[in-house]
C-alpha cells in the first residue's frame, strides 16, 4: 500500500558532534541541507521490554541552530511517510521557516528508512516485534538529546500519525518543548479507529501471497482491498459522491486496484505501523484519565482537526484540547482527512510557532463550499 501518497497530497497546503557508538553517519555540520542522515542508537529497548539491536533513526535537518539552541523544531512523519516527503514544506517563507528555525524532520520507526521490519536482518518482517507510538517518540528523543545534543526544542509538530507522536511528546516530555501542534492526530484511538486499521490489516493478510507472514513475492489482491478501505475513509461520503460519479465508479475502482501492490518486505512495515495506531492510548499508558493526561502538558498547544475526518476520529483530540483550554482550529470541509489540502492552515501554524498567544480557536471554511 502506498500510504505516503495520499498524505503527501493532504499536506499540499504546506507550501554537533556525535559520540562514537551513537553517532550519525554524517554530522549535522557536514551534511548538506536536507540530506538524509542516520543516527545509530545502539541497543533500543521497546516499551514491551524487547531490545532491538543496532537501532538507527533516519532524519534530515534544515536551517541552523541558533547560539541559544532555542529554535529547534521536530517534525516526525505520518503513516508510511518518509522525511523526504516533508522537505517541500520547510524553507524560507514556508510553514516552518528554516531561516528562523533549525528543523529536524524525522523518519518514524517502521517507515522503511529508520529501523523497520523490512530492514531488520536479525528479526525480519513479521518476526520484528510490535512497537508503539511511545517507542517512536523515545527514538526521536534520543536523536534530539544523544545525537544532536539538544536539551530543549522550540516545537514538535506532525500530521496524522505524526500528530499522534506530537500528543505523546507533549505528555511524556512536557518540559522539553515550548510549542506542540498536532494536526489531525489523536491521543487515543477510539473503537472506530481500531476497526479501520484492523480491517486494513485483515485485508492485507487475506492476500493469497501472504503465506502466514512469510510472503514469497509481491502482494496485490489483499493490498488492493486494503487500499479500497483506505480510500473509503480518507475523505467523506459527500466528497466521494461528488468527485466520483456513479458512471465513473468502475474506472475509479480500477485505478485503486492498479496501484494496490506492495513488495513482500514493505508490507510488514505497513502492518506494524498500523498496529502502533491501534494500540495508541496515552491515558492508559500513564494510568490516568484523558483529562488528567492533558493536564500534564506544559507546552503551548494548537490542535487542528476536521470534524469530517473518517481516518482519525477527532473527538479525543478535541476533548484533550478542551481539558487545558488549548485553541482548536476546526476545518469545515467534506475533504475529511484530506481537509488540509482543501483549506490552507499554513499561515496559522506559522503564526502559532512565532507567537502562540496570538492564535485563538476558530473554524476555517473550505473556500470551495458556498
C-alpha positions in Angstrom: 0.0 0.0 0.0 1.3 3.4 -0.8 0.0 5.3 2.2 2.5 8.1 1.8 0.9 9.3 -1.4 -2.5 10.3 -0.1 -1.0 12.0 2.9 1.6 13.8 0.7 -1.5 15.2 -1.1 -3.0 16.0 2.3 -0.2 18.4 3.1 -0.1 20.1 -0.2 -1.2 23.2 1.8 2.3 23.4 3.3 4.0 25.0 0.8 27.1 19.0 17.0 29.4 16.2 17.5 28.2 12.6 17.9 29.6 10.0 20.3 31.4 7.1 18.6 28.8 4.4 19.5 25.8 6.7 19.0 27.0 8.7 16.0 25.2 9.7 12.9 27.0 8.7 9.7 27.5 12.4 8.9 27.4 15.2 11.5 24.8 17.9 11.0 27.6 20.4 10.3 28.9 18.3 7.5 25.6 17.2 5.9 24.1 19.1 3.0 20.9 21.0 3.7 18.0 18.4 3.9 20.3 15.4 3.2 19.3 12.0 4.5 21.2 11.2 7.7 21.2 8.3 10.1 21.7 8.2 13.8 23.0 5.0 15.3 21.4 4.5 18.7 22.8 1.1 19.5 20.5 -1.0 21.7 17.0 0.3 21.9 14.5 -1.0 24.5 10.9 -1.0 23.4 8.0 -0.4 25.8 7.4 -4.1 25.7 10.8 -4.8 27.1 12.2 -6.3 23.9 15.6 -4.9 22.9 16.2 -4.0 19.3 19.9 -4.1 18.5 21.7 -1.7 16.2 18.8 0.6 16.1 19.0 3.6 13.8 16.8 6.5 13.0 16.7 8.5 9.8 16.4 12.2 9.8 17.2 15.4 7.9 18.0 18.9 9.1 17.4 22.3 7.6 18.4 25.7 8.8 20.8 26.5 11.6 20.7 26.1 15.3 21.0 29.5 17.0 23.5 30.3 19.7 21.0 29.8 22.5 19.9 26.4 20.9 16.3 27.6 21.3 15.0 27.4 17.7 14.8 23.6 17.0 11.6 22.2 15.6 11.0 18.5 15.3 8.6 17.2 12.7 8.1 13.3 12.6 6.5 11.5 9.7 3.0 10.2 9.2 1.9 6.6 8.5 4.0 5.3 5.6 5.6 8.8 5.1 9.3 9.5 4.7 11.3 12.5 5.9 11.9 13.3 2.2 8.2 14.0 1.8 8.4 16.9 4.2 11.3 18.8 2.5 9.0 20.7 0.2 7.2 22.3 3.1 10.3 23.6 5.0 12.1 26.7 4.0 12.1 30.5 4.0 8.5 31.7 3.7 7.0 28.3 4.2 5.2 26.8 7.2 8.4 26.1 9.1 10.8 28.8 8.0 14.3 27.4 8.0 15.8 30.8 8.0 14.4 31.2 11.5 14.3 27.6 12.8 16.5 24.6 12.9 14.2 22.0 11.5 14.6 18.3 12.2 12.3 16.0 10.0 12.5 12.5 11.5 11.6 9.2 9.9 9.2 7.5 12.4 10.2 3.9 13.4 8.9 1.4 10.9 8.8 3.7 7.9 11.3 1.7 5.9 14.1 4.2 6.4 14.6 4.1 10.2 14.8 0.6 11.8 11.9 -1.3 10.4 10.7 -4.9 9.9 11.7 -4.7 6.2 15.2 -3.6 7.1 15.9 -6.0 10.0 18.4 -8.9 9.4 18.0 -10.3 12.9 14.2 -10.1 13.1 13.0 -9.7 9.5 9.4 -8.9 8.5 6.7 -10.2 10.9 9.4 -11.6 13.3 10.1 -7.9 14.1 8.5 -7.1 17.5 5.4 -4.9 17.7 6.2 -1.3 18.8 4.3 1.8 19.9 3.9 5.5 19.3 5.8 5.9 22.5 8.7 3.9 21.1 8.7 6.2 18.1 8.9 9.2 20.4 11.7 7.6 22.5 13.8 7.1 19.4 13.2 10.8 18.4 14.1 11.9 21.9 17.3 10.1 21.8 18.0 11.6 18.4 17.5 15.1 19.9 19.4 14.5 23.1 22.1 11.9 22.4 23.0 12.8 18.8 22.0 16.4 18.2 22.9 17.4 21.9 19.7 19.3 22.4 18.2 19.9 25.8 15.1 21.6 24.6 13.0 22.1 21.5 11.0 25.1 20.4 8.3 22.9 18.9 7.1 19.4 18.0 4.5 19.2 15.2 3.1 16.5 13.0 0.2 15.3 10.8 -1.9 12.2 11.3 0.4 9.6 12.9 2.8 12.5 13.3 0.1 14.3 15.3 -0.2 11.2 17.5 3.5 11.4 18.2 3.1 15.1 18.9 0.5 14.3 21.6 2.8 11.6 23.0 5.7 14.1 23.1 3.5 16.7 24.9 2.6 14.2 27.7 5.8 12.2 28.0 8.2 15.1 27.9 6.1 18.1 29.0 9.0 20.4 29.7 11.1 19.6 26.6 9.4 22.0 24.2 7.6 25.3 24.1 5.0 24.5 21.4 3.2 21.4 20.2 1.0 21.3 17.1 -0.8 18.0 16.5 -2.7 18.2 13.1 -5.4 15.6 12.5 -3.8 13.4 15.2 -5.1 11.8 18.4 -4.0 11.0 21.9 -6.2 7.9 22.0 -7.5 5.5 19.3 -11.3 5.0 19.5 -13.1 1.8 18.6 -13.8 3.3 15.2 -10.0 3.9 14.6 -9.2 0.4 15.8 -11.9 -1.0 13.4 -10.5 0.8 10.4 -6.8 -0.2 10.9 -7.7 -3.8 11.9 -9.8 -4.1 8.8 -6.9 -3.0 6.6 -4.6 -5.4 8.3 -7.1 -8.2 7.9 -7.5 -7.3 4.2 -3.7 -7.5 3.7 -3.5 -10.9 5.4 -6.2 -12.2 3.0 -3.8 -11.9 0.1 -3.0 -15.3 -1.4 0.7 -14.3 -1.3 0.7 -13.5 2.4 1.7 -17.1 3.4 1.2 -16.7 7.1 3.5 -13.7 7.3 6.2 -15.1 5.0 5.3 -13.8 1.5 7.5 -15.1 -1.3 6.5 -12.3 -3.7 4.6 -9.1 -4.0 1.1 -8.8 -2.6 -1.6 -7.4 -4.8 -5.2 -8.6 -4.1 -5.2 -8.1 -0.3 -3.3 -4.8 -0.7 -5.9 -3.6 -3.3 -8.7 -4.5 -0.8 -6.9 -2.5 1.9 -6.5 0.4 -0.5 -10.2 0.4 -1.1 -10.9 0.6 2.6 -8.3 3.3 2.9 -9.8 5.3 0.0 -13.3 5.0 1.5 -12.2 6.5 4.8 -9.7 9.1 3.6 -12.4 11.6 2.7 -16.2 11.6 3.4 -19.3 10.1 1.7 -20.2 13.6 0.3 -16.7 14.1 -1.1 -16.6 10.8 -2.8 -20.1 11.0 -4.2 -19.3 14.5 -5.5 -15.9 13.7 -7.0 -16.7 10.3 -8.5 -19.9 10.0 -10.4 -21.6 6.6 -10.3 -21.0 6.1 -14.0 -17.2 6.6 -13.4 -17.0 4.1 -10.5 -15.5 1.2 -12.4 -12.6 3.3 -13.7 -12.2 4.8 -10.2 -12.0 1.3 -8.7 -9.7 0.1 -11.4 -7.2 2.8 -10.6 -7.2 1.8 -6.9 -6.7 -1.8 -7.7 -4.0 -1.0 -10.2 -2.0 0.8 -7.5 -2.6 -1.9 -4.9 0.7 -3.6 -4.8 3.4 -4.0 -2.1 6.7 -5.7 -2.0 6.9 -8.5 0.5 9.2 -6.7 2.9 7.4 -3.4 2.9 4.0 -4.9 3.8 5.4 -5.8 7.3 6.2 -2.1 7.9 2.7 -1.2 6.9 1.2 -3.7 9.3 3.4 -2.9 12.3 2.8 0.9 11.9 -0.9 0.3 11.8 -0.6 -1.8 15.0 1.0 1.2 16.7 -2.1 3.3 15.9 -4.4 0.5 17.1 -2.6 0.4 20.5 -2.4 4.2 20.9 -3.9 5.1 24.3 -1.9 7.8 26.1 -4.2 8.0 29.2 -3.9 4.2 29.7 -0.2 4.3 29.2 0.1 6.7 32.2 -2.7 5.2 34.2 -4.8 8.4 34.2 -7.9 9.8 32.5 -7.7 11.7 29.3 -8.3 14.9 31.1 -5.5 14.1 33.6 -3.2 13.2 30.8 -3.9 16.6 29.1 -3.1 18.4 32.3 0.4 17.1 32.2 1.0 19.3 29.2 3.1 22.4 29.7 3.8 23.4 26.1 1.5 25.8 24.3 -0.6 23.5 22.1 -2.6 24.2 19.0 -4.9 21.3 17.9 -6.1 21.1 14.3 -9.0 18.7 13.5 -11.5 18.0 10.8 -15.0 17.0 12.1 -15.5 15.0 8.9 -12.2 13.1 9.4 -13.1 9.4 9.0 -9.4 8.3 9.1 -8.5 9.7 12.6 -11.5 10.3 14.9 -11.2 13.9 16.1 -13.1 13.5 19.3 -10.2 12.6 21.7 -8.1 15.5 20.3 -10.9 18.0 20.8 -11.6 16.7 24.4 -7.9 16.8 25.1 -7.7 20.5 24.0 -10.8 21.4 26.0 -9.2 20.0 29.2 -6.4 22.5 29.0 -8.0 25.3 27.1 -5.8 24.9 24.0 -7.1 26.6 20.9 -8.7 24.3 18.3 -8.7 25.0 14.6 -11.7 23.2 13.1 -11.7 22.6 9.3 -15.2 22.8 7.9 -14.7 20.6 4.8 -16.1 17.4 3.3 -12.5 16.5 2.4 -12.2 14.6 5.7 -8.6 13.5 6.4 -7.6 15.4 3.3 -9.0 18.7 4.6 -5.5 20.2 4.9 -5.4 20.0 1.1 -8.7 21.9 0.8 -8.2 24.5 3.5 -4.9 26.4 3.9 -3.8 26.5 7.6 -0.1 27.0 6.9 -0.2 30.7 7.9 -1.9 29.8 11.2 0.7 27.2 12.0 3.5 29.6 11.2 1.8 32.3 13.4 1.5 29.9 16.3 5.1 28.9 16.0 6.1 32.5 16.2 3.5 33.7 18.8 1.2 31.1 20.4 -0.8 33.7 22.3 -2.0 35.3 19.1 -4.0 32.3 17.9 -7.5 31.6 19.1 -10.0 28.8 18.4 -11.6 29.2 15.1 -13.4 27.4 12.3 -12.0 27.6 8.8 -14.3 27.0 5.9 -13.5 25.2 2.7 -13.4 28.0 0.0 -15.0 25.6 -2.5 -18.1 25.3 -0.4 -20.5 28.1 -0.9 
